[in-house]
Amino acid sequence: MSPLHLQLCRSPEQGLVRLSESELSQSLQLLPQWQLSADEPLLQREFRFRDYYQTLAFVNAVAWIAHQQDHHPELVVNYNRCRVSYSTHAVDGISMNDFICAAKIDQLYDTPA
């Protein structure tokens, strides 16, 4: 299987399902900086930046990924940070799409400017 950041999101018609607890645990090991919310089914991470300009540049890049994958996160944007949260409404929980997009964002964030 190819790395998560190289995979493409799938639709429920293509067999997308909610991940089991064991699948969530295994997938989280691949993305150690992401966390599961204790309150609701969300995969989330906070990203920090030097200033507002860098934060918004990141937000725009995340929007491009969301558009390309047709999988959209919730974004909470502040001056020098952005919290990204994923959940898949179509499966009422967390799916592999959430991990695929999280991996793509990690690649974006970890790429030197």
N, CA and C atoms as an extended XYZ file, in Angstrom:
339
Properties=species:S:1:pos:R:3:atomname:S:1:resname:S:1:resid:I:1 pbc="F F F"
N         0.837       -1.176        0.000 N   MET     1
C         0.000        0.000        0.000 CA  MET     1
C         0.884        1.243        0.000 C   MET     1
N         0.493        2.262       -0.740 N   SER     2
C         1.289        3.486       -0.836 CA  SER     2
C         1.123        4.322        0.439 C   SER     2
N         2.076        5.219        0.698 N   PRO     3
C         1.969        6.088        1.880 CA  PRO     3
C         0.660        6.880        1.853 C   PRO     3
N         0.170        7.221        3.032 N   LEU     4
C        -1.109        7.932        3.135 CA  LEU     4
C        -1.153        9.206        2.299 C   LEU     4
N        -0.081        9.979        2.319 N   HIS     5
C        -0.114       11.270        1.624 CA  HIS     5
C        -0.184       11.129        0.099 C   HIS     5
N         0.051        9.919       -0.414 N   LEU     6
C        -0.053        9.686       -1.857 CA  LEU     6
C        -1.386        9.065       -2.261 C   LEU     6
N        -2.189        8.698       -1.288 N   GLN     7
C        -3.482        8.086       -1.579 CA  GLN     7
C        -4.529        9.155       -1.876 C   GLN     7
N        -5.626        8.740       -2.483 N   LEU     8
C        -6.733        9.633       -2.808 CA  LEU     8
C        -7.955        9.271       -1.988 C   LEU     8
N        -8.737       10.282       -1.646 N   CYS     9
C        -9.967       10.048       -0.892 CA  CYS     9
C       -10.975        9.283       -1.747 C   CYS     9
N       -11.788        8.496       -1.051 N   ARG    10
C       -12.828        7.710       -1.719 CA  ARG    10
C       -14.200        8.152       -1.232 C   ARG    10
N       -15.203        7.836       -2.011 N   SER    11
C       -16.582        8.148       -1.629 CA  SER    11
C       -17.213        6.915       -0.972 C   SER    11
N       -18.334        7.105       -0.274 N   PRO    12
C       -19.025        5.944        0.300 CA  PRO    12
C       -19.391        4.908       -0.771 C   PRO    12
N       -19.675        5.373       -1.982 N   GLU    13
C       -20.004        4.458       -3.068 CA  GLU    13
C       -18.809        3.597       -3.465 C   GLU    13
N       -17.613        4.069       -3.134 N   GLN    14
C       -16.383        3.323       -3.439 CA  GLN    14
C       -15.925        2.474       -2.255 C   GLN    14
N       -16.779        2.316       -1.269 N   GLY    15
C       -16.455        1.444       -0.140 CA  GLY    15
C       -15.902        2.143        1.085 C   GLY    15
N       -16.045        3.447        1.174 N   LEU    16
C       -15.571        4.182        2.347 CA  LEU    16
C       -16.395        3.786        3.567 C   LEU    16
N       -15.719        3.464        4.666 N   VAL    17
C       -16.397        3.060        5.897 CA  VAL    17
C       -15.788        3.772        7.097 C   VAL    17
N       -16.523        3.763        8.198 N   ARG    18
C       -16.008        4.287        9.459 CA  ARG    18
C       -14.952        3.322        9.976 C   ARG    18
N       -13.851        3.862       10.506 N   LEU    19
C       -12.777        3.018       11.019 CA  LEU    19
C       -13.134        2.465       12.395 C   LEU    19
N       -12.708        1.234       12.634 N   SER    20
C       -12.908        0.604       13.943 CA  SER    20
C       -11.891        1.172       14.932 C   SER    20
N       -12.057        0.860       16.199 N   GLU    21
C       -11.112        1.332       17.227 CA  GLU    21
C        -9.694        0.857       16.934 C   GLU    21
N        -9.533       -0.393       16.520 N   SER    22
C        -8.184       -0.896       16.227 CA  SER    22
C        -7.604       -0.227       14.990 C   SER    22
N        -8.428        0.034       13.982 N   GLU    23
C        -7.955        0.736       12.781 CA  GLU    23
C        -7.560        2.180       13.112 C   GLU    23
N        -8.322        2.813       14.012 N   LEU    24
C        -7.974        4.160       14.442 CA  LEU    24
C        -6.618        4.167       15.140 C   LEU    24
N        -6.402        3.213       16.026 N   SER    25
C        -5.119        3.118       16.744 CA  SER    25
C        -3.956        2.923       15.787 C   SER    25
N        -4.121        2.024       14.837 N   GLN    26
C        -3.057        1.765       13.860 CA  GLN    26
C        -2.783        3.000       13.012 C   GLN    26
N        -3.828        3.671       12.570 N   SER    27
C        -3.672        4.843       11.717 CA  SER    27
C        -3.038        6.004       12.477 C   SER    27
N        -3.385        6.159       13.752 N   LEU    28
C        -2.794        7.228       14.557 CA  LEU    28
C        -1.291        7.052       14.715 C   LEU    28
N        -0.816        5.833       14.680 N   GLN    29
C         0.623        5.590       14.773 CA  GLN    29
C         1.358        6.163       13.564 C   GLN    29
N         0.662        6.270       12.441 N   LEU    30
C         1.270        6.827       11.232 CA  LEU    30
C         1.333        8.351       11.273 C   LEU    30
N         0.494        8.959       12.101 N   LEU    31
C         0.418       10.418       12.206 CA  LEU    31
C         0.458       10.814       13.688 C   LEU    31
N         1.602       10.680       14.331 N   PRO    32
C         1.676       10.836       15.792 CA  PRO    32
C         1.340       12.227       16.314 C   PRO    32
N         1.355       13.251       15.479 N   GLN    33
C         1.041       14.597       15.963 CA  GLN    33
C        -0.461       14.898       15.924 C   GLN    33
N        -1.222       14.008       15.354 N   TRP    34
C        -2.675       14.157       15.318 CA  TRP    34
C        -3.275       13.439       16.512 C   TRP    34
N        -4.433       13.919       16.954 N   GLN    35
C        -5.094       13.344       18.121 CA  GLN    35
C        -6.565       13.127       17.820 C   GLN    35
N        -7.148       12.220       18.581 N   LEU    36
C        -8.593       12.031       18.533 CA  LEU    36
C        -9.216       12.873       19.635 C   LEU    36
N       -10.303       13.535       19.325 N   SER    37
C       -11.033       14.311       20.323 CA  SER    37
C       -11.679       13.356       21.315 C   SER    37
N       -11.696       13.744       22.567 N   ALA    38
C       -12.341       12.925       23.592 CA  ALA    38
C       -13.856       13.079       23.551 C   ALA    38
N       -14.349       14.191       22.993 N   ASP    39
C       -15.776       14.506       23.042 CA  ASP    39
C       -16.589       14.036       21.852 C   ASP    39
N       -15.952       13.994       20.695 N   GLU    40
C       -16.681       13.646       19.477 CA  GLU    40
C       -15.719       13.002       18.488 C   GLU    40
N       -16.242       12.343       17.462 N   PRO    41
C       -15.337       11.688       16.502 CA  PRO    41
C       -14.645       12.702       15.600 C   PRO    41
N       -13.484       13.181       16.055 N   LEU    42
C       -12.694       14.148       15.300 CA  LEU    42
C       -11.226       13.775       15.362 C   LEU    42
N       -10.572       13.904       14.237 N   LEU    43
C        -9.121       13.787       14.144 CA  LEU    43
C        -8.613       15.216       14.023 C   LEU    43
N        -7.711       15.629       14.933 N   GLN    44
C        -7.328       17.034       14.911 CA  GLN    44
C        -5.864       17.262       15.266 C   GLN    44
N        -5.397       18.422       14.807 N   ARG    45
C        -4.031       18.860       15.093 CA  ARG    45
C        -3.992       20.379       15.035 C   ARG    45
N        -3.166       20.975       15.894 N   GLU    46
C        -2.953       22.415       15.844 CA  GLU    46
C        -1.599       22.707       15.217 C   GLU    46
N        -1.586       23.627       14.286 N   PHE    47
C        -0.369       24.046       13.589 CA  PHE    47
C        -0.041       25.468       14.029 C   PHE    47
N         1.238       25.737       14.237 N   ARG    48
C         1.691       27.065       14.685 CA  ARG    48
C         2.572       27.720       13.624 C   ARG    48
N         2.473       29.067       13.574 N   PHE    49
C         3.183       29.839       12.558 CA  PHE    49
C         3.807       31.084       13.168 C   PHE    49
N         4.671       31.719       12.393 N   ARG    50
C         5.352       32.923       12.856 CA  ARG    50
C         4.401       34.124       12.910 C   ARG    50
N         3.492       34.212       11.933 N   ASP    51
C         2.619       35.385       11.870 CA  ASP    51
C         1.329       35.052       11.120 C   ASP    51
N         0.478       36.039       11.017 N   TYR    52
C        -0.831       35.859       10.386 CA  TYR    52
C        -0.713       35.519        8.903 C   TYR    52
N         0.231       36.135        8.230 N   TYR    53
C         0.427       35.866        6.802 CA  TYR    53
C         0.731       34.384        6.566 C   TYR    53
N         1.646       33.817        7.353 N   GLN    54
C         1.971       32.394        7.196 CA  GLN    54
C         0.777       31.515        7.542 C   GLN    54
N         0.025       31.920        8.545 N   THR    55
C        -1.171       31.155        8.925 CA  THR    55
C        -2.160       31.111        7.762 C   THR    55
N        -2.416       32.271        7.158 N   LEU    56
C        -3.380       32.312        6.054 CA  LEU    56
C        -2.872       31.614        4.805 C   LEU    56
N        -1.573       31.662        4.566 N   ALA    57
C        -1.016       30.915        3.432 CA  ALA    57
C        -1.255       29.421        3.638 C   ALA    57
N        -1.068       28.947        4.862 N   PHE    58
C        -1.330       27.544        5.198 CA  PHE    58
C        -2.813       27.219        4.995 C   PHE    58
N        -3.686       28.075        5.489 N   VAL    59
C        -5.134       27.864        5.349 CA  VAL    59
C        -5.515       27.748        3.876 C   VAL    59
N        -4.971       28.593        3.033 N   ASN    60
C        -5.268       28.533        1.600 CA  ASN    60
C        -4.763       27.234        0.981 C   ASN    60
N        -3.604       26.767        1.409 N   ALA    61
C        -3.081       25.493        0.898 CA  ALA    61
C        -3.952       24.325        1.364 C   ALA    61
N        -4.426       24.378        2.606 N   VAL    62
C        -5.336       23.338        3.108 CA  VAL    62
C        -6.637       23.366        2.309 C   VAL    62
N        -7.119       24.551        1.987 N   ALA    63
C        -8.345       24.661        1.180 CA  ALA    63
C        -8.146       24.024       -0.192 C   ALA    63
N        -6.969       24.182       -0.771 N   TRP    64
C        -6.681       23.562       -2.069 CA  TRP    64
C        -6.711       22.037       -1.946 C   TRP    64
N        -6.092       21.506       -0.907 N   ILE    65
C        -6.118       20.051       -0.674 CA  ILE    65
C        -7.564       19.587       -0.500 C   ILE    65
N        -8.338       20.309        0.296 N   ALA    66
C        -9.741       19.944        0.532 CA  ALA    66
C       -10.529       19.919       -0.779 C   ALA    66
N       -10.303       20.906       -1.606 N   HIS    67
C       -10.998       20.963       -2.889 CA  HIS    67
C       -10.580       19.797       -3.786 C   HIS    67
N        -9.296       19.524       -3.856 N   GLN    68
C        -8.793       18.435       -4.699 CA  GLN    68
C        -9.314       17.071       -4.252 C   GLN    68
N        -9.418       16.876       -2.949 N   GLN    69
C        -9.844       15.584       -2.404 CA  GLN    69
C       -11.356       15.514       -2.152 C   GLN    69
N       -12.039       16.630       -2.301 N   ASP    70
C       -13.471       16.733       -1.995 CA  ASP    70
C       -13.750       16.216       -0.580 C   ASP    70
N       -12.881       16.651        0.332 N   HIS    71
C       -13.011       16.279        1.746 CA  HIS    71
C       -12.561       17.486        2.562 C   HIS    71
N       -13.493       18.077        3.303 N   HIS    72
C       -13.276       19.402        3.872 CA  HIS    72
C       -13.201       19.368        5.397 C   HIS    72
N       -12.127       19.932        5.950 N   PRO    73
C       -11.979       19.966        7.399 CA  PRO    73
C       -12.682       21.176        8.011 C   PRO    73
N       -12.793       21.137        9.316 N   GLU    74
C       -13.170       22.327       10.067 CA  GLU    74
C       -11.864       23.029       10.430 C   GLU    74
N       -11.803       24.323       10.197 N   LEU    75
C       -10.598       25.100       10.492 CA  LEU    75
C       -10.939       26.169       11.518 C   LEU    75
N       -10.107       26.266       12.543 N   VAL    76
C       -10.209       27.354       13.507 CA  VAL    76
C        -8.912       28.139       13.369 C   VAL    76
N        -9.032       29.379       12.912 N   VAL    77
C        -7.867       30.183       12.551 CA  VAL    77
C        -7.686       31.328       13.541 C   VAL    77
N        -6.470       31.464       14.048 N   ASN    78
C        -6.075       32.581       14.905 CA  ASN    78
C        -4.852       33.233       14.293 C   ASN    78
N        -4.318       34.235       14.957 N   TYR    79
C        -3.201       35.002       14.413 CA  TYR    79
C        -2.036       34.118       13.964 C   TYR    79
N        -1.568       33.237       14.833 N   ASN    80
C        -0.379       32.440       14.506 CA  ASN    80
C        -0.603       30.938       14.668 C   ASN    80
N        -1.845       30.509       14.561 N   ARG    81
C        -2.118       29.068       14.653 CA  ARG    81
C        -3.423       28.729       13.932 C   ARG    81
N        -3.515       27.460       13.596 N   CYS    82
C        -4.717       26.949       12.930 CA  CYS    82
C        -4.965       25.535       13.438 C   CYS    82
N        -6.147       25.290       13.940 N   ARG    83
C        -6.526       23.933       14.336 CA  ARG    83
C        -7.343       23.322       13.198 C   ARG    83
N        -6.909       22.153       12.752 N   VAL    84
C        -7.571       21.433       11.666 CA  VAL    84
C        -8.242       20.207       12.275 C   VAL    84
N        -9.525       20.044       12.002 N   SER    85
C       -10.283       18.906       12.519 CA  SER    85
C       -10.980       18.191       11.367 C   SER    85
N       -10.852       16.887       11.359 N   TYR    86
C       -11.488       16.065       10.327 CA  TYR    86
C       -12.461       15.076       10.934 C   TYR    86
N       -13.532       14.857       10.223 N   SER    87
C       -14.518       13.825       10.495 CA  SER    87
C       -15.219       13.567        9.171 C   SER    87
N       -15.763       12.379        9.000 N   THR    88
C       -16.459       12.056        7.754 CA  THR    88
C       -17.951       11.909        8.046 C   THR    88
N       -18.714       12.920        7.666 N   HIS    89
C       -20.153       12.909        7.952 CA  HIS    89
C       -20.858       11.736        7.283 C   HIS    89
N       -20.401       11.344        6.110 N   ALA    90
C       -21.058       10.269        5.360 CA  ALA    90
C       -21.007        8.928        6.090 C   ALA    90
N       -20.035        8.744        6.980 N   VAL    91
C       -19.935        7.480        7.727 CA  VAL    91
C       -20.163        7.702        9.220 C   VAL    91
N       -20.511        8.936        9.590 N   ASP    92
C       -20.784        9.298       10.976 CA  ASP    92
C       -19.623        8.918       11.901 C   ASP    92
N       -18.427        9.298       11.492 N   GLY    93
C       -17.247        9.004       12.295 CA  GLY    93
C       -15.987        9.361       11.540 C   GLY    93
N       -14.915        8.678       11.869 N   ILE    94
C       -13.629        8.932       11.235 CA  ILE    94
C       -13.363        7.835       10.217 C   ILE    94
N       -12.965        8.262        9.018 N   SER    95
C       -12.687        7.327        7.929 CA  SER    95
C       -11.228        7.452        7.498 C   SER    95
N       -10.832        6.608        6.584 N   MET    96
C        -9.479        6.699        6.038 CA  MET    96
C        -9.273        8.026        5.312 C   MET    96
N       -10.332        8.620        4.762 N   ASN    97
C       -10.208        9.923        4.108 CA  ASN    97
C        -9.630       10.971        5.061 C   ASN    97
N       -10.035       10.903        6.327 N   ASP    98
C        -9.543       11.860        7.307 CA  ASP    98
C        -8.035       11.718        7.490 C   ASP    98
N        -7.553       10.490        7.545 N   PHE    99
C        -6.123       10.242        7.700 CA  PHE    99
C        -5.345       10.586        6.428 C   PHE    99
N        -5.932       10.330        5.285 N   ILE   100
C        -5.274       10.677        4.010 CA  ILE   100
C        -5.067       12.190        3.934 C   ILE   100
N        -6.107       12.947        4.222 N   CYS   101
C        -5.981       14.410        4.149 CA  CYS   101
C        -5.048       14.930        5.241 C   CYS   101
N        -5.095       14.351        6.423 N   ALA   102
C        -4.179       14.758        7.496 CA  ALA   102
C        -2.731       14.530        7.069 C   ALA   102
N        -2.464       13.413        6.424 N   ALA   103
C        -1.099       13.126        5.946 CA  ALA   103
C        -0.672       14.123        4.874 C   ALA   103
N        -1.588       14.500        4.001 N   LYS   104
C        -1.270       15.490        2.968 CA  LYS   104
C        -0.934       16.834        3.613 C   LYS   104
N        -1.662       17.194        4.653 N   ILE   105
C        -1.400       18.454        5.349 CA  ILE   105
C        -0.059       18.379        6.084 C   ILE   105
N         0.245       17.248        6.688 N   ASP   106
C         1.553       17.090        7.333 CA  ASP   106
C         2.682       17.279        6.325 C   ASP   106
N         2.539       16.735        5.141 N   GLN   107
C         3.543       16.900        4.096 CA  GLN   107
C         3.705       18.373        3.737 C   GLN   107
N         2.598       19.076        3.630 N   LEU   108
C         2.614       20.497        3.337 CA  LEU   108
C         3.325       21.278        4.450 C   LEU   108
N         2.983       20.991        5.680 N   TYR   109
C         3.522       21.729        6.823 CA  TYR   109
C         5.011       21.434        7.030 C   TYR   109
N         5.409       20.203        6.774 N   ASP   110
C         6.795       19.785        7.008 CA  ASP   110
C         7.726       20.127        5.855 C   ASP   110
N         7.189       20.660        4.758 N   THR   111
C         8.016       21.024        3.610 CA  THR   111
C         8.682       22.380        3.870 C   THR   111
N        10.002       22.456        3.768 N   PRO   112
C        10.669       23.740        4.008 CA  PRO   112
C        10.236       24.797        2.991 C   PRO   112
N        10.127       26.018        3.477 N   ALA   113
C         9.703       27.125        2.598 CA  ALA   113
C        10.850       27.595        1.719 C   ALA   113
